[in-house]
Amino acid sequence: MFKNLLDKGKCSLGFHEGEWAFEEAGQCGQLRICVRCQTESRRTEHSWGEWAYVTEDACDLERSCARCGQAEIDLEHHWGEAVYHEEGSCQQVHLCQRCGETKPAGIEHQWDNWLYLADDDCTQVQLCGRCGETSHQNQLNHDWGPWQQDDFYGVPLRVCRHCGELVFNLGAGHLASPQPSLQEMDDLMEQLLAAETLEELYKLVQANQTSLVSPVRELYFRFAFDQYSHDDDLREALENMQGLLNLCEQYGIEATFNQLTGGDQAAEPVSGPTPAAPVSGSGQGQVDPRLAGRYRHTDSQYSDGFSMATDTHLLLDSNGRFSWSSETAGSFGSSQSGPEYGRWFVANNQLCLNFDSGSRMVQPFELSADSLFLPQEGHYRLWTRY
């Protein structure tokens, strides 16, 4: 009984048993009757021959069933190696060796000699010898003349015979990093002079500081002052730029531009918050009426025709309030910073400035009829009463 149940289960799942047999002569339809449940199943089972080409010069294939004669067709090309499709073109194709049909095989250029883009440009591209197309890849290839000592610049130089690019030999000490050419420095100066705002100028100087600290900078100014001597406006602009760059090299880019814009450098004590200096003794201190008044600290810088002066103003009123502001004027214009406010007092012979912003300045002082002297202050030491 268990075996009968198992057999019925197989049939219910589609697992019938029995032999397949052709139903008719010359036909490929087969019939199977299940020996367990008598279910009939049918299928077609061809007896295919080998594939064969229909004709010698075509790629059509055919095969037929040996029993019923039914035929099937297919297509199979014999592709050869990629070849150029026509003269003057770099388009390649695969050619079928039986029927002559083609299919695309991509583009294959034959890059030949490097060519200059222009008579005054040493950028080169490659030219395809078949179709004449130029490559997207390029290279810079100067045709340098020999090194020769130059009396005007005072250093050896050489010039490209093709584009006129001029480079200097600055000695072994400057071989670690590439030095800009005279033309590259001229392009950079043109960008600096075209800057419309101090912020734009600052970003350009910051981004190109490696080139701008090169000795080529001063060699360029020697060239520019000679070439542009007839243009007073351009010469003055170049003199101002030379002075600015000299100050940037001497004091740093950040400090120089902070002075120009009246930024943090011009108001150093309020750029905090800064840690409060200790005040010895006890008590909050008192307003000293002797100190009440207006004071000015002046900081001037001058370099090669470029000037910049910053006046910092400190007002100590008799009620214990103060204000701190600055004004900067120079060859690139003027700017203001502040005012910042806070409370002031004197404790243990020290002047205490507590800014409303949270920063603090505490310094010993010496007072005279016309000045306030802070002997331990690094920058704002001498103040003139006015």
SEVO-576708 format. One line per field, with one value per residue (C-alpha): residue in three letters; x, y, z; residue number from 1. Coordinates in steps of 0.25 Angstrom, whole numbers, plus 2048, in hexadecimal, padded with zeros to 3 digits. Each point is the difference from the previous one (the first is absolute). Layout:
// residues N
resn <- Ala;...
xx <- X;...
yy <- Y;...
zz <- Z;...
resi <- NUM;...
//
This chain:
// residues 386
resn <- Met;Phe;Lys;Asn;Leu;Leu;Asp;Lys;Gly;Lys;Cys;Ser;Leu;Gly;Phe;His;Glu;Gly;Glu;Trp;Ala;Phe;Glu;Glu;Ala;Gly;Gln;Cys;Gly;Gln;Leu;Arg;Ile;Cys;Val;Arg;Cys;Gln;Thr;Glu;Ser;Arg;Arg;Thr;Glu;His;Ser;Trp;Gly;Glu;Trp;Ala;Tyr;Val;Thr;Glu;Asp;Ala;Cys;Asp;Leu;Glu;Arg;Ser;Cys;Ala;Arg;Cys;Gly;Gln;Ala;Glu;Ile;Asp;Leu;Glu;His;His;Trp;Gly;Glu;Ala;Val;Tyr;His;Glu;Glu;Gly;Ser;Cys;Gln;Gln;Val;His;Leu;Cys;Gln;Arg;Cys;Gly;Glu;Thr;Lys;Pro;Ala;Gly;Ile;Glu;His;Gln;Trp;Asp;Asn;Trp;Leu;Tyr;Leu;Ala;Asp;Asp;Asp;Cys;Thr;Gln;Val;Gln;Leu;Cys;Gly;Arg;Cys;Gly;Glu;Thr;Ser;His;Gln;Asn;Gln;Leu;Asn;His;Asp;Trp;Gly;Pro;Trp;Gln;Gln;Asp;Asp;Phe;Tyr;Gly;Val;Pro;Leu;Arg;Val;Cys;Arg;His;Cys;Gly;Glu;Leu;Val;Phe;Asn;Leu;Gly;Ala;Gly;His;Leu;Ala;Ser;Pro;Gln;Pro;Ser;Leu;Gln;Glu;Met;Asp;Asp;Leu;Met;Glu;Gln;Leu;Leu;Ala;Ala;Glu;Thr;Leu;Glu;Glu;Leu;Tyr;Lys;Leu;Val;Gln;Ala;Asn;Gln;Thr;Ser;Leu;Val;Ser;Pro;Val;Arg;Glu;Leu;Tyr;Phe;Arg;Phe;Ala;Phe;Asp;Gln;Tyr;Ser;His;Asp;Asp;Asp;Leu;Arg;Glu;Ala;Leu;Glu;Asn;Met;Gln;Gly;Leu;Leu;Asn;Leu;Cys;Glu;Gln;Tyr;Gly;Ile;Glu;Ala;Thr;Phe;Asn;Gln;Leu;Thr;Gly;Gly;Asp;Gln;Ala;Ala;Glu;Pro;Val;Ser;Gly;Pro;Thr;Pro;Ala;Ala;Pro;Val;Ser;Gly;Ser;Gly;Gln;Gly;Gln;Val;Asp;Pro;Arg;Leu;Ala;Gly;Arg;Tyr;Arg;His;Thr;Asp;Ser;Gln;Tyr;Ser;Asp;Gly;Phe;Ser;Met;Ala;Thr;Asp;Thr;His;Leu;Leu;Leu;Asp;Ser;Asn;Gly;Arg;Phe;Ser;Trp;Ser;Ser;Glu;Thr;Ala;Gly;Ser;Phe;Gly;Ser;Ser;Gln;Ser;Gly;Pro;Glu;Tyr;Gly;Arg;Trp;Phe;Val;Ala;Asn;Asn;Gln;Leu;Cys;Leu;Asn;Phe;Asp;Ser;Gly;Ser;Arg;Met;Val;Gln;Pro;Phe;Glu;Leu;Ser;Ala;Asp;Ser;Leu;Phe;Leu;Pro;Gln;Glu;Gly;His;Tyr;Arg;Leu;Trp;Thr;Arg;Tyr
xx <- 800;80B;807;7F2;7FF;80E;7FE;7F4;807;80B;7F6;7F8;80E;801;80B;7F9;807;800;807;7FF;7FC;7FD;7F2;801;80A;808;7FB;808;7F4;802;7F6;802;7F5;803;801;7FB;7F4;7FE;802;804;80C;805;80D;808;80D;807;80D;808;80B;80D;7FF;805;802;7F5;80A;80F;7FF;7F5;800;7F2;800;7F6;7FD;7F4;7F9;803;7F3;7F6;808;7FD;80C;806;809;80B;80B;80E;80B;80F;805;80F;80A;7FC;804;7FE;7F3;806;80C;800;7F7;804;7F3;803;7F7;800;7FD;7F9;809;7F4;7F6;807;7F7;807;7FE;806;80D;803;80A;80F;808;80E;807;80C;808;7FE;7FB;800;7F3;805;80D;800;7FB;809;7F4;800;7F6;801;7FB;7F9;808;7F3;7F4;808;7F9;807;801;7FA;80D;80A;80E;809;80D;809;80B;80A;80C;80D;802;807;804;7F7;805;7F2;7FB;80D;7FE;801;7F3;7FC;7F4;7F7;803;7F1;7F8;80A;7FD;80C;805;80B;80B;800;80A;800;7F9;7F3;800;7F7;7F3;7FD;802;7F5;804;800;7F3;7FA;803;7FB;7F2;800;802;7F5;7F7;804;7FE;7F3;7FA;7F4;800;80A;7FA;802;80E;803;7FB;809;80C;7FD;7FE;80D;809;80A;802;7FF;80C;809;80C;7F9;7F7;80A;806;7F2;7FF;80D;7FB;7F2;806;809;7F5;7F4;808;7F8;7F3;7FF;7F3;805;80E;7F9;7F7;80C;808;7F4;7FF;80F;7FF;7F4;807;80D;7F8;7F9;80D;806;7F3;7F8;7F4;7F6;806;801;7F2;7FB;806;7FA;7F2;800;7FE;805;80F;7FC;7F8;808;7FB;7F1;803;7FD;7FB;80E;804;7FF;80D;801;7FE;808;7F9;7F2;7F4;7FA;809;7FB;7FE;80D;7FC;80E;7FE;7F3;802;803;80C;805;80A;806;807;806;806;807;807;804;7F6;7F5;7FB;7F6;7FD;7F6;7FB;7FA;7F7;7FD;7F6;800;7F4;7FF;7F4;809;7FB;80A;800;80A;801;80A;801;80A;804;80A;802;7F5;7F6;7FA;7F8;7FB;7FE;7F7;7FD;800;7FB;803;803;80E;806;80D;805;80E;806;7FA;7F6;7F5;7F8;7F4;7FA;7F1;803;807;80E;809;80D;808;80D;809;801;807;7F9;805;7FA;7FF;802;7FC;80B;7FD;80F;7FC;7F6;806;7F9;7F8;80B;7FF;7F4;7FF;7F5;7F9
yy <- 800;80A;7FD;804;80D;803;7FD;809;80B;800;801;80B;808;7FD;7F5;7F6;7F3;7F9;7FF;80A;7FB;807;801;800;7FC;80C;809;804;801;7F6;7FB;7FA;7F9;800;7F2;804;80A;7FE;80F;803;80A;805;806;803;7F9;804;7F8;80C;7FF;808;80F;803;80D;801;806;803;80F;802;7FE;7FA;7F2;7F6;7F2;7F6;7F5;7F3;7FA;80B;809;80D;80A;80B;80C;808;80A;7FF;809;7FE;80D;804;809;80F;808;80E;803;80A;809;80D;7FA;7FA;7F8;7F1;7F5;7F1;7F9;7F3;7F6;7F9;80A;80D;807;80A;804;80C;7FE;80E;80B;7FE;80C;800;80B;805;80D;80A;80E;80E;806;80E;807;807;7F4;7F4;7F7;7F4;7F6;7F3;7FF;7F3;7FC;7FA;80A;80C;801;806;7F9;805;7FD;80C;803;80C;800;80C;801;806;808;800;806;80D;80B;80C;80E;806;7F5;7FC;7F1;7F6;7FE;7F8;803;7F6;802;7FC;808;80A;7FB;805;7F8;804;7F7;804;7F7;7F3;805;802;7F3;7F9;806;805;80F;807;806;80F;7FE;7F8;80B;80A;7F9;7FF;80F;803;7F7;807;80E;7FD;7FC;808;7FE;7FE;7F3;7FB;805;7F9;7F3;801;803;7F5;7F6;804;803;7F6;807;80E;7FD;7FB;809;801;80A;80B;7FD;802;80D;804;7FC;807;80D;801;7FB;809;80C;809;7FC;808;7F9;7F2;803;805;7F4;7F7;808;7FE;7F1;7FF;807;7F7;7F3;804;803;7F2;7FA;808;7FF;7F5;800;7FF;80C;809;7FE;801;80E;804;7FB;805;7F1;7F8;805;80E;7FE;7F5;801;7FE;7F4;7F6;7FC;800;7FB;80B;804;7FF;80C;7FF;804;801;809;804;80C;80E;80A;809;80E;803;7F6;805;805;7FD;7F8;7FC;7F5;802;7F4;804;7F7;804;7F7;804;80B;7F8;807;7FB;807;7FC;809;7F9;808;7FE;808;7FF;808;804;7F7;7F3;7FD;800;7FE;7FA;802;801;807;7FB;808;7FC;7FF;7F6;809;801;7F8;801;7F6;801;806;7F6;803;7FC;804;806;801;801;7F5;7FF;80A;7F8;804;7F6;800;7F7;7FF;7FD;7F5;7F8;803;807;809;802;808;808;80E;80D;80D;80E;80D;7FC;7F1;7F3;7F5;7F1;7FB;7F1;800;7FA;809;80B;806;80F;808;80F;808;80A
zz <- 800;803;7F3;7F9;807;7FD;7F1;800;806;7F6;7F5;806;800;7F1;801;7F7;7FB;7F3;7F2;7F5;7F2;7F3;7FD;7F0;7F6;7FA;80C;80C;80A;80B;80A;80F;808;80F;805;80D;7FD;7F1;7FE;7F2;7FD;7F2;7FB;7F3;7FE;7F3;7FB;7FB;7F6;7FF;7FD;7F2;7F7;7F6;7F5;800;800;80A;80F;801;808;7FF;806;7FF;808;7FB;804;7FC;7F7;808;7FD;809;7FB;807;7FC;804;7FA;800;804;7FD;806;801;7F4;7FB;7F9;7F6;7FD;808;80B;80D;802;800;7FD;801;7F2;7FF;7F8;7FA;7FC;801;80A;80A;80E;807;808;806;7FC;800;7FD;7FB;808;7FA;802;80B;7FB;806;802;7FC;7FC;80E;808;804;803;7F6;7FC;7F8;7F2;7FA;7F3;7FA;803;804;80E;80C;80D;80D;807;800;805;802;7F8;800;7F6;80A;7FC;807;80E;7FF;80B;7FF;805;802;809;806;7FF;7F5;7F7;7F4;7F6;7F9;7F1;7FD;80A;806;80E;809;80C;80A;806;80F;805;807;80C;7F8;7F9;80B;7FA;7F2;7FD;7F8;7F3;7FD;7F8;80B;80A;7F6;7FF;80F;802;7F6;808;80D;7FA;7FB;80D;804;80F;80B;803;7F1;801;80D;7FA;7F4;808;809;7F5;7F9;80B;7FC;7F3;806;80A;7F5;7FC;7F2;806;802;7F2;7FA;807;7FA;7F2;802;805;7F4;7F6;806;803;7F7;807;80D;805;7FD;806;80D;801;7FE;80B;80A;7FD;802;80D;804;7FD;807;80C;7FF;7FF;80C;80A;7FA;7F7;80B;808;7F4;7FB;80E;801;7F2;804;80E;805;80C;7FF;801;80C;806;80F;7FC;7F6;80C;809;806;80E;80A;806;80F;809;80D;80D;803;7FC;7F2;7FF;7FD;7F5;800;7FB;7FC;7F5;7FA;7F2;7F2;7FB;7F2;7FD;7F2;7F8;7F2;7F6;7F3;7F5;7F2;7FE;807;80D;80B;80D;80B;80B;80C;809;80F;807;80F;806;80E;803;7FE;7F2;7F4;7F1;7F6;7F1;7F5;7F2;7F5;7F4;7F5;7F1;7FF;807;80E;80A;80E;80B;80D;809;80B;80D;80F;80E;805;80E;807;80A;806;7F6;7F4;7F6;7FE;7F3;801;7F2;7FF;7F7;80B;7FD;80A;7FF;80D;800;809;7FC;801;7FE;7FC;7FB;7F2;7FF;806;800;801;802;7FF;7F4;7F4;7F6;806;809;7FE;7FF;7FE;807;7F7
resi <- 1;2;3;4;5;6;7;8;9;10;11;12;13;14;15;16;17;18;19;20;21;22;23;24;25;26;27;28;29;30;31;32;33;34;35;36;37;38;39;40;41;42;43;44;45;46;47;48;49;50;51;52;53;54;55;56;57;58;59;60;61;62;63;64;65;66;67;68;69;70;71;72;73;74;75;76;77;78;79;80;81;82;83;84;85;86;87;88;89;90;91;92;93;94;95;96;97;98;99;100;101;102;103;104;105;106;107;108;109;110;111;112;113;114;115;116;117;118;119;120;121;122;123;124;125;126;127;128;129;130;131;132;133;134;135;136;137;138;139;140;141;142;143;144;145;146;147;148;149;150;151;152;153;154;155;156;157;158;159;160;161;162;163;164;165;166;167;168;169;170;171;172;173;174;175;176;177;178;179;180;181;182;183;184;185;186;187;188;189;190;191;192;193;194;195;196;197;198;199;200;201;202;203;204;205;206;207;208;209;210;211;212;213;214;215;216;217;218;219;220;221;222;223;224;225;226;227;228;229;230;231;232;233;234;235;236;237;238;239;240;241;242;243;244;245;246;247;248;249;250;251;252;253;254;255;256;257;258;259;260;261;262;263;264;265;266;267;268;269;270;271;272;273;274;275;276;277;278;279;280;281;282;283;284;285;286;287;288;289;290;291;292;293;294;295;296;297;298;299;300;301;302;303;304;305;306;307;308;309;310;311;312;313;314;315;316;317;318;319;320;321;322;323;324;325;326;327;328;329;330;331;332;333;334;335;336;337;338;339;340;341;342;343;344;345;346;347;348;349;350;351;352;353;354;355;356;357;358;359;360;361;362;363;364;365;366;367;368;369;370;371;372;373;374;375;376;377;378;379;380;381;382;383;384;385;386
//
